[in-house]
Amino acid sequence: MAVAAAANSNMITAFSADRLSGLERLLLPNTLHTLLFSLLRNS
């Protein structure tokens, strides 16, 4: 779980630095974490 979170964080950071505004950088990680958690719980 920690490894997945770290990889996800790196991916978010790279994506954010390239494409997103400051506000979206705050919101996107929370959104992705919620989606990831939902997928894991439902599988």
mmJSON file of the N, C-alpha and C atoms, coordinates in Angstrom:
{"data_MODEL":{"atom_site":{
"group_PDB":["ATOM","ATOM","ATOM","ATOM","ATOM","ATOM","ATOM","ATOM","ATOM","ATOM","ATOM","ATOM","ATOM","ATOM","ATOM","ATOM","ATOM","ATOM","ATOM","ATOM","ATOM","ATOM","ATOM","ATOM","ATOM","ATOM","ATOM","ATOM","ATOM","ATOM","ATOM","ATOM","ATOM","ATOM","ATOM","ATOM","ATOM","ATOM","ATOM","ATOM","ATOM","ATOM","ATOM","ATOM","ATOM","ATOM","ATOM","ATOM","ATOM","ATOM","ATOM","ATOM","ATOM","ATOM","ATOM","ATOM","ATOM","ATOM","ATOM","ATOM","ATOM","ATOM","ATOM","ATOM","ATOM","ATOM","ATOM","ATOM","ATOM","ATOM","ATOM","ATOM","ATOM","ATOM","ATOM","ATOM","ATOM","ATOM","ATOM","ATOM","ATOM","ATOM","ATOM","ATOM","ATOM","ATOM","ATOM","ATOM","ATOM","ATOM","ATOM","ATOM","ATOM","ATOM","ATOM","ATOM","ATOM","ATOM","ATOM","ATOM","ATOM","ATOM","ATOM","ATOM","ATOM","ATOM","ATOM","ATOM","ATOM","ATOM","ATOM","ATOM","ATOM","ATOM","ATOM","ATOM","ATOM","ATOM","ATOM","ATOM","ATOM","ATOM","ATOM","ATOM","ATOM","ATOM","ATOM","ATOM","ATOM"],
"id":[1,2,3,4,5,6,7,8,9,10,11,12,13,14,15,16,17,18,19,20,21,22,23,24,25,26,27,28,29,30,31,32,33,34,35,36,37,38,39,40,41,42,43,44,45,46,47,48,49,50,51,52,53,54,55,56,57,58,59,60,61,62,63,64,65,66,67,68,69,70,71,72,73,74,75,76,77,78,79,80,81,82,83,84,85,86,87,88,89,90,91,92,93,94,95,96,97,98,99,100,101,102,103,104,105,106,107,108,109,110,111,112,113,114,115,116,117,118,119,120,121,122,123,124,125,126,127,128,129],
"type_symbol":["N","C","C","N","C","C","N","C","C","N","C","C","N","C","C","N","C","C","N","C","C","N","C","C","N","C","C","N","C","C","N","C","C","N","C","C","N","C","C","N","C","C","N","C","C","N","C","C","N","C","C","N","C","C","N","C","C","N","C","C","N","C","C","N","C","C","N","C","C","N","C","C","N","C","C","N","C","C","N","C","C","N","C","C","N","C","C","N","C","C","N","C","C","N","C","C","N","C","C","N","C","C","N","C","C","N","C","C","N","C","C","N","C","C","N","C","C","N","C","C","N","C","C","N","C","C","N","C","C"],
"label_atom_id":["N","CA","C","N","CA","C","N","CA","C","N","CA","C","N","CA","C","N","CA","C","N","CA","C","N","CA","C","N","CA","C","N","CA","C","N","CA","C","N","CA","C","N","CA","C","N","CA","C","N","CA","C","N","CA","C","N","CA","C","N","CA","C","N","CA","C","N","CA","C","N","CA","C","N","CA","C","N","CA","C","N","CA","C","N","CA","C","N","CA","C","N","CA","C","N","CA","C","N","CA","C","N","CA","C","N","CA","C","N","CA","C","N","CA","C","N","CA","C","N","CA","C","N","CA","C","N","CA","C","N","CA","C","N","CA","C","N","CA","C","N","CA","C","N","CA","C","N","CA","C"],
"label_alt_id":[null,null,null,null,null,null,null,null,null,null,null,null,null,null,null,null,null,null,null,null,null,null,null,null,null,null,null,null,null,null,null,null,null,null,null,null,null,null,null,null,null,null,null,null,null,null,null,null,null,null,null,null,null,null,null,null,null,null,null,null,null,null,null,null,null,null,null,null,null,null,null,null,null,null,null,null,null,null,null,null,null,null,null,null,null,null,null,null,null,null,null,null,null,null,null,null,null,null,null,null,null,null,null,null,null,null,null,null,null,null,null,null,null,null,null,null,null,null,null,null,null,null,null,null,null,null,null,null,null],
"label_comp_id":["MET","MET","MET","ALA","ALA","ALA","VAL","VAL","VAL","ALA","ALA","ALA","ALA","ALA","ALA","ALA","ALA","ALA","ALA","ALA","ALA","ASN","ASN","ASN","SER","SER","SER","ASN","ASN","ASN","MET","MET","MET","ILE","ILE","ILE","THR","THR","THR","ALA","ALA","ALA","PHE","PHE","PHE","SER","SER","SER","ALA","ALA","ALA","ASP","ASP","ASP","ARG","ARG","ARG","LEU","LEU","LEU","SER","SER","SER","GLY","GLY","GLY","LEU","LEU","LEU","GLU","GLU","GLU","ARG","ARG","ARG","LEU","LEU","LEU","LEU","LEU","LEU","LEU","LEU","LEU","PRO","PRO","PRO","ASN","ASN","ASN","THR","THR","THR","LEU","LEU","LEU","HIS","HIS","HIS","THR","THR","THR","LEU","LEU","LEU","LEU","LEU","LEU","PHE","PHE","PHE","SER","SER","SER","LEU","LEU","LEU","LEU","LEU","LEU","ARG","ARG","ARG","ASN","ASN","ASN","SER","SER","SER"],
"label_asym_id":["A","A","A","A","A","A","A","A","A","A","A","A","A","A","A","A","A","A","A","A","A","A","A","A","A","A","A","A","A","A","A","A","A","A","A","A","A","A","A","A","A","A","A","A","A","A","A","A","A","A","A","A","A","A","A","A","A","A","A","A","A","A","A","A","A","A","A","A","A","A","A","A","A","A","A","A","A","A","A","A","A","A","A","A","A","A","A","A","A","A","A","A","A","A","A","A","A","A","A","A","A","A","A","A","A","A","A","A","A","A","A","A","A","A","A","A","A","A","A","A","A","A","A","A","A","A","A","A","A"],
"label_entity_id":["1","1","1","1","1","1","1","1","1","1","1","1","1","1","1","1","1","1","1","1","1","1","1","1","1","1","1","1","1","1","1","1","1","1","1","1","1","1","1","1","1","1","1","1","1","1","1","1","1","1","1","1","1","1","1","1","1","1","1","1","1","1","1","1","1","1","1","1","1","1","1","1","1","1","1","1","1","1","1","1","1","1","1","1","1","1","1","1","1","1","1","1","1","1","1","1","1","1","1","1","1","1","1","1","1","1","1","1","1","1","1","1","1","1","1","1","1","1","1","1","1","1","1","1","1","1","1","1","1"],
"label_seq_id":[1,1,1,2,2,2,3,3,3,4,4,4,5,5,5,6,6,6,7,7,7,8,8,8,9,9,9,10,10,10,11,11,11,12,12,12,13,13,13,14,14,14,15,15,15,16,16,16,17,17,17,18,18,18,19,19,19,20,20,20,21,21,21,22,22,22,23,23,23,24,24,24,25,25,25,26,26,26,27,27,27,28,28,28,29,29,29,30,30,30,31,31,31,32,32,32,33,33,33,34,34,34,35,35,35,36,36,36,37,37,37,38,38,38,39,39,39,40,40,40,41,41,41,42,42,42,43,43,43],
"pdbx_PDB_ins_code":[null,null,null,null,null,null,null,null,null,null,null,null,null,null,null,null,null,null,null,null,null,null,null,null,null,null,null,null,null,null,null,null,null,null,null,null,null,null,null,null,null,null,null,null,null,null,null,null,null,null,null,null,null,null,null,null,null,null,null,null,null,null,null,null,null,null,null,null,null,null,null,null,null,null,null,null,null,null,null,null,null,null,null,null,null,null,null,null,null,null,null,null,null,null,null,null,null,null,null,null,null,null,null,null,null,null,null,null,null,null,null,null,null,null,null,null,null,null,null,null,null,null,null,null,null,null,null,null,null],
"Cartn_x":[0.832,0.0,0.868,1.889,2.787,3.524,3.916,4.623,3.716,2.473,1.515,1.277,1.182,0.971,2.165,3.365,4.573,4.638,4.355,4.368,3.301,2.134,1.038,1.433,2.079,2.504,3.489,4.431,5.405,4.72,3.765,3.04,2.223,1.569,0.782,1.691,2.847,3.778,4.233,4.606,5.061,3.934,2.744,1.586,1.223,1.2,0.818,1.771,3.051,4.049,3.891,3.444,3.315,2.004,0.894,-0.41,-1.322,-1.174,-2.243,-1.922,-2.964,-2.835,-2.651,-2.323,-2.096,-3.303,-4.498,-5.705,-5.915,-5.748,-5.933,-4.89,-3.696,-2.667,-3.087,-3.864,-4.358,-5.501,-6.366,-7.565,-7.312,-6.474,-6.287,-5.803,-4.779,-4.327,-5.44,-6.262,-7.369,-8.386,-8.667,-9.62,-9.117,-7.839,-7.265,-7.19,-6.85,-6.786,-8.154,-9.19,-10.562,-10.955,-10.64,-10.962,-10.2,-8.915,-8.093,-8.627,-8.971,-9.5,-10.811,-11.664,-12.937,-12.709,-11.771,-11.468,-10.924,-10.037,-9.456,-10.515,-11.399,-12.421,-13.442,-13.736,-14.752,-14.235,-12.92,-12.366,-12.314],
"Cartn_y":[-1.21,0.0,1.263,1.261,2.418,2.615,1.494,1.574,2.175,1.713,2.243,3.735,4.123,5.529,6.376,5.859,6.586,6.734,5.654,5.711,6.677,6.622,7.51,8.967,9.219,10.567,11.107,10.28,10.707,11.026,10.193,10.393,11.686,11.915,13.135,14.362,14.277,15.404,15.758,14.747,14.986,15.579,15.028,15.5,16.928,17.167,18.469,19.558,19.283,20.285,20.694,19.751,20.024,20.705,20.259,20.617,21.464,21.338,21.813,23.088,23.806,24.999,24.611,25.575,25.311,24.681,25.2,24.658,23.213,22.928,21.563,20.629,21.142,20.309,19.881,20.716,20.353,19.35,19.517,18.684,17.332,17.289,16.056,14.876,15.036,13.888,13.307,14.165,13.676,12.922,13.431,12.774,11.404,11.341,10.069,9.078,9.569,8.689,8.094,8.914,8.443,7.39,7.652,6.69,5.392,5.493,4.311,3.484,4.149,3.461,2.745,3.426,2.818,1.566,1.641,0.489,-0.677,-0.374,-1.427,-2.078,-1.27,-1.776,-2.63,-2.243,-2.948,-4.211,-4.338,-5.489,-6.736],
"Cartn_z":[0.0,0.0,0.0,0.849,0.912,-0.41,-1.016,-2.303,-3.37,-3.4,-4.371,-4.135,-2.891,-2.561,-2.999,-2.795,-3.195,-4.713,-5.424,-6.886,-7.383,-6.763,-7.115,-6.874,-5.746,-5.399,-6.426,-6.844,-7.849,-9.168,-9.553,-10.796,-10.733,-9.604,-9.399,-9.474,-8.829,-8.808,-10.215,-10.991,-12.358,-13.205,-13.064,-13.811,-13.4,-12.101,-11.577,-12.045,-11.962,-12.321,-13.78,-14.591,-16.018,-16.372,-15.809,-16.354,-15.45,-14.135,-13.263,-12.498,-12.144,-11.314,-9.849,-9.023,-7.606,-6.927,-7.213,-6.592,-7.001,-8.28,-8.753,-8.147,-7.883,-7.252,-5.85,-5.193,-3.86,-3.947,-4.937,-5.045,-5.685,-6.709,-7.471,-6.638,-5.793,-4.998,-4.131,-3.542,-2.72,-3.547,-4.739,-5.63,-6.049,-6.469,-6.903,-5.753,-4.565,-3.405,-3.11,-3.201,-2.971,-3.994,-5.266,-6.321,-6.127,-5.79,-5.579,-4.421,-3.338,-2.173,-2.503,-3.285,-3.692,-4.524,-5.46,-6.308,-5.487,-4.565,-3.732,-2.85,-2.312,-1.409,-2.161,-3.398,-4.172,-4.849,-4.996,-5.707,-4.837],
"occupancy":[1.0,1.0,1.0,1.0,1.0,1.0,1.0,1.0,1.0,1.0,1.0,1.0,1.0,1.0,1.0,1.0,1.0,1.0,1.0,1.0,1.0,1.0,1.0,1.0,1.0,1.0,1.0,1.0,1.0,1.0,1.0,1.0,1.0,1.0,1.0,1.0,1.0,1.0,1.0,1.0,1.0,1.0,1.0,1.0,1.0,1.0,1.0,1.0,1.0,1.0,1.0,1.0,1.0,1.0,1.0,1.0,1.0,1.0,1.0,1.0,1.0,1.0,1.0,1.0,1.0,1.0,1.0,1.0,1.0,1.0,1.0,1.0,1.0,1.0,1.0,1.0,1.0,1.0,1.0,1.0,1.0,1.0,1.0,1.0,1.0,1.0,1.0,1.0,1.0,1.0,1.0,1.0,1.0,1.0,1.0,1.0,1.0,1.0,1.0,1.0,1.0,1.0,1.0,1.0,1.0,1.0,1.0,1.0,1.0,1.0,1.0,1.0,1.0,1.0,1.0,1.0,1.0,1.0,1.0,1.0,1.0,1.0,1.0,1.0,1.0,1.0,1.0,1.0,1.0],
"B_iso_or_equiv":[0.0,0.0,0.0,0.0,0.0,0.0,0.0,0.0,0.0,0.0,0.0,0.0,0.0,0.0,0.0,0.0,0.0,0.0,0.0,0.0,0.0,0.0,0.0,0.0,0.0,0.0,0.0,0.0,0.0,0.0,0.0,0.0,0.0,0.0,0.0,0.0,0.0,0.0,0.0,0.0,0.0,0.0,0.0,0.0,0.0,0.0,0.0,0.0,0.0,0.0,0.0,0.0,0.0,0.0,0.0,0.0,0.0,0.0,0.0,0.0,0.0,0.0,0.0,0.0,0.0,0.0,0.0,0.0,0.0,0.0,0.0,0.0,0.0,0.0,0.0,0.0,0.0,0.0,0.0,0.0,0.0,0.0,0.0,0.0,0.0,0.0,0.0,0.0,0.0,0.0,0.0,0.0,0.0,0.0,0.0,0.0,0.0,0.0,0.0,0.0,0.0,0.0,0.0,0.0,0.0,0.0,0.0,0.0,0.0,0.0,0.0,0.0,0.0,0.0,0.0,0.0,0.0,0.0,0.0,0.0,0.0,0.0,0.0,0.0,0.0,0.0,0.0,0.0,0.0],
"pdbx_formal_charge":[null,null,null,null,null,null,null,null,null,null,null,null,null,null,null,null,null,null,null,null,null,null,null,null,null,null,null,null,null,null,null,null,null,null,null,null,null,null,null,null,null,null,null,null,null,null,null,null,null,null,null,null,null,null,null,null,null,null,null,null,null,null,null,null,null,null,null,null,null,null,null,null,null,null,null,null,null,null,null,null,null,null,null,null,null,null,null,null,null,null,null,null,null,null,null,null,null,null,null,null,null,null,null,null,null,null,null,null,null,null,null,null,null,null,null,null,null,null,null,null,null,null,null,null,null,null,null,null,null],
"auth_seq_id":[1,1,1,2,2,2,3,3,3,4,4,4,5,5,5,6,6,6,7,7,7,8,8,8,9,9,9,10,10,10,11,11,11,12,12,12,13,13,13,14,14,14,15,15,15,16,16,16,17,17,17,18,18,18,19,19,19,20,20,20,21,21,21,22,22,22,23,23,23,24,24,24,25,25,25,26,26,26,27,27,27,28,28,28,29,29,29,30,30,30,31,31,31,32,32,32,33,33,33,34,34,34,35,35,35,36,36,36,37,37,37,38,38,38,39,39,39,40,40,40,41,41,41,42,42,42,43,43,43],
"auth_comp_id":["MET","MET","MET","ALA","ALA","ALA","VAL","VAL","VAL","ALA","ALA","ALA","ALA","ALA","ALA","ALA","ALA","ALA","ALA","ALA","ALA","ASN","ASN","ASN","SER","SER","SER","ASN","ASN","ASN","MET","MET","MET","ILE","ILE","ILE","THR","THR","THR","ALA","ALA","ALA","PHE","PHE","PHE","SER","SER","SER","ALA","ALA","ALA","ASP","ASP","ASP","ARG","ARG","ARG","LEU","LEU","LEU","SER","SER","SER","GLY","GLY","GLY","LEU","LEU","LEU","GLU","GLU","GLU","ARG","ARG","ARG","LEU","LEU","LEU","LEU","LEU","LEU","LEU","LEU","LEU","PRO","PRO","PRO","ASN","ASN","ASN","THR","THR","THR","LEU","LEU","LEU","HIS","HIS","HIS","THR","THR","THR","LEU","LEU","LEU","LEU","LEU","LEU","PHE","PHE","PHE","SER","SER","SER","LEU","LEU","LEU","LEU","LEU","LEU","ARG","ARG","ARG","ASN","ASN","ASN","SER","SER","SER"],
"auth_asym_id":["A","A","A","A","A","A","A","A","A","A","A","A","A","A","A","A","A","A","A","A","A","A","A","A","A","A","A","A","A","A","A","A","A","A","A","A","A","A","A","A","A","A","A","A","A","A","A","A","A","A","A","A","A","A","A","A","A","A","A","A","A","A","A","A","A","A","A","A","A","A","A","A","A","A","A","A","A","A","A","A","A","A","A","A","A","A","A","A","A","A","A","A","A","A","A","A","A","A","A","A","A","A","A","A","A","A","A","A","A","A","A","A","A","A","A","A","A","A","A","A","A","A","A","A","A","A","A","A","A"],
"auth_atom_id":["N","CA","C","N","CA","C","N","CA","C","N","CA","C","N","CA","C","N","CA","C","N","CA","C","N","CA","C","N","CA","C","N","CA","C","N","CA","C","N","CA","C","N","CA","C","N","CA","C","N","CA","C","N","CA","C","N","CA","C","N","CA","C","N","CA","C","N","CA","C","N","CA","C","N","CA","C","N","CA","C","N","CA","C","N","CA","C","N","CA","C","N","CA","C","N","CA","C","N","CA","C","N","CA","C","N","CA","C","N","CA","C","N","CA","C","N","CA","C","N","CA","C","N","CA","C","N","CA","C","N","CA","C","N","CA","C","N","CA","C","N","CA","C","N","CA","C","N","CA","C"],
"pdbx_PDB_model_num":[1,1,1,1,1,1,1,1,1,1,1,1,1,1,1,1,1,1,1,1,1,1,1,1,1,1,1,1,1,1,1,1,1,1,1,1,1,1,1,1,1,1,1,1,1,1,1,1,1,1,1,1,1,1,1,1,1,1,1,1,1,1,1,1,1,1,1,1,1,1,1,1,1,1,1,1,1,1,1,1,1,1,1,1,1,1,1,1,1,1,1,1,1,1,1,1,1,1,1,1,1,1,1,1,1,1,1,1,1,1,1,1,1,1,1,1,1,1,1,1,1,1,1,1,1,1,1,1,1]
}}}
